[in-house]
Amino acid sequence: MTKPAQPTAVVYLCTAKDEPVVTRKAMCERIARESGMHLAGVIHDDKGATEPDQRRGLTYTLQMLLDGDADTIIVPTGEMLSVLPDEKARVSRSVRKAGGRIIVASEVSAR
């Protein structure tokens, strides 16, 4: 797919089944809106999925960048990508390699 004319974001959430996501999702959607980005979707993984091959939502989110369907991933906190430093670094490299960027909403909101 061709790169969208308007900056396009996808929100990625990785939360426990009983954890409320409404506030986190709304925070990410607000940042996309205030940044003038089109929101391509909200992708969700279960927090219990710790191995990369169990996180199909994250895989799909990264594929959206590779396919040109989005150019930005917005996450509520950096831990949404992974609590494991090596895995977080791998995801960040994949995003950069695809020409995308990651926005951490809690860091933007704190400014």
C-alpha positions in Angstrom: 0.0 0.0 0.0 1.2 3.6 -0.6 2.0 5.9 2.3 -1.0 7.9 3.4 -0.9 11.6 2.6 -1.9 12.5 6.2 0.2 11.2 9.0 -1.4 8.0 10.3 -1.2 6.4 13.7 -2.2 3.1 15.2 -2.7 2.8 18.9 -1.2 -0.4 20.5 -2.4 -1.6 23.9 -1.2 -4.6 25.9 -3.2 -5.0 29.0 -4.5 -7.6 31.4 -8.1 -8.8 30.7 -9.4 -7.1 33.9 -7.4 -3.9 33.4 -9.5 -0.9 32.3 -8.2 0.3 28.9 -10.7 3.2 28.2 -8.6 5.9 29.8 -5.3 4.7 28.2 -7.0 4.3 24.8 -8.6 7.8 25.1 -5.2 9.4 26.0 -3.6 7.9 22.9 -6.5 8.8 20.6 -6.3 12.4 21.9 -2.6 12.6 21.1 -3.3 11.4 17.6 -6.1 13.9 17.1 -4.1 16.8 18.6 -1.2 15.9 16.4 -3.4 16.0 13.3 -3.0 12.3 12.6 -5.6 10.0 11.1 -6.2 7.0 13.4 -5.9 3.8 11.5 -7.0 1.6 14.4 -6.6 0.4 17.9 -4.8 -3.0 18.3 -4.9 -4.9 21.6 -2.9 -7.8 23.0 -3.4 -9.6 26.3 -0.6 -8.7 28.9 -0.2 -12.5 29.6 1.3 -12.9 26.1 5.0 -12.2 26.8 6.7 -14.0 24.0 6.9 -12.2 20.6 5.1 -15.0 18.8 2.2 -14.7 21.2 1.7 -11.0 20.6 -0.2 -11.1 17.3 -1.5 -7.6 17.8 2.0 -6.2 18.0 3.0 -8.2 15.0 0.0 -6.8 13.1 0.8 -3.3 14.3 4.4 -3.5 13.0 3.1 -5.0 9.7 0.8 -1.9 9.3 4.0 0.2 9.3 5.7 -2.0 6.8 2.7 -1.9 4.5 2.4 1.9 4.7 -1.0 1.8 6.5 0.5 3.8 9.4 3.6 5.7 10.1 3.3 6.1 13.9 2.6 3.7 16.8 1.1 5.4 19.9 1.4 3.5 23.2 0.2 4.7 26.6 3.5 3.8 28.3 6.8 2.4 27.1 6.1 -0.8 28.9 3.3 -1.5 26.4 5.9 -2.5 23.9 7.6 -4.8 26.3 8.9 -4.9 29.9 12.0 -6.7 28.6 14.7 -4.3 27.5 15.9 -6.5 24.6 12.4 -7.0 23.3 11.7 -3.3 23.6 14.9 -2.5 21.6 13.9 -5.1 19.0 10.5 -3.5 18.5 12.1 0.0 18.3 14.5 -1.1 15.7 11.7 -2.7 13.7 9.7 0.5 13.8 12.7 2.6 12.7 13.6 0.2 9.9 10.0 0.5 8.6 10.4 4.3 8.6 8.0 4.8 11.5 8.1 6.3 14.9 6.7 5.5 18.4 5.0 8.1 20.6 4.7 7.3 24.3 1.5 9.1 25.4 2.5 9.3 29.1 5.7 11.1 28.1 3.8 13.6 25.9 1.1 14.2 28.5 3.8 14.9 31.2 5.3 17.8 29.2 
